[in-house]
């Protein structure tokens, strides 16, 4: 499958997000400069401005990406889950899979106070809506008998607190593959709330099966990202829409041809 011009733009936009998120997660938002992000990509600072007008907008895009993944997982779980517990675990599992996917790991979860007021308010509204949906799954599970009686608010706070820290320490290049870690986390989260918890869980995460087929291609991810942003173009987007992108150097182009591996 050959990428279109729009695909290439989306791929490069995702690459910028991934590098920015890696820097924000490692050094913190305020300690990271646009110059450093550009240098890690091997491009000029000016080239970044074709995709994002400033560092604040780049951070906001990272959070938007996370919430898009959250709601996509929520909708899938509503369709596939057979009870409250299954819907909750499917949502969390799908969300974590997006957070730690090596092609899609452009998520920052610990720097929300650095957002601009409007962006922060938007994030809080989306996050509250997501959390309410998760609590509803817990209540459904208590009613249908799949979840042990508990305080839904506390249960979700515990699960989200553990889950949101994962991108801070997980490295796709480490001994645990994303699929293995996601499977182990799903076991733990399910056991936490289950009305009939298993008596044992996996003792070695690295022994869990890993997906044989490669994850979704960067082209597919770029198209998904673009479809989620339709109708959300900013004035900046319109102003630069017809301009020629500054040439991304060989390092970034090689990542695109190789499927975006770091």
Secondary structure as UniProt FT lines:
FT   HELIX           5..27
FT   TURN            30..31
FT   HELIX           34..41
FT   HELIX           45..48
FT   TURN            49..51
FT   HELIX           55..80
FT   HELIX           84..100
FT   TURN            102..104
FT   HELIX           112..114
FT   HELIX           117..144
FT   HELIX           152..169
FT   TURN            172..173
FT   HELIX           178..193
FT   TURN            195..196
FT   HELIX           205..207
FT   HELIX           218..228
FT   TURN            229..231
FT   HELIX           235..240
FT   TURN            241..242
FT   HELIX           250..257
FT   TURN            258..259
//
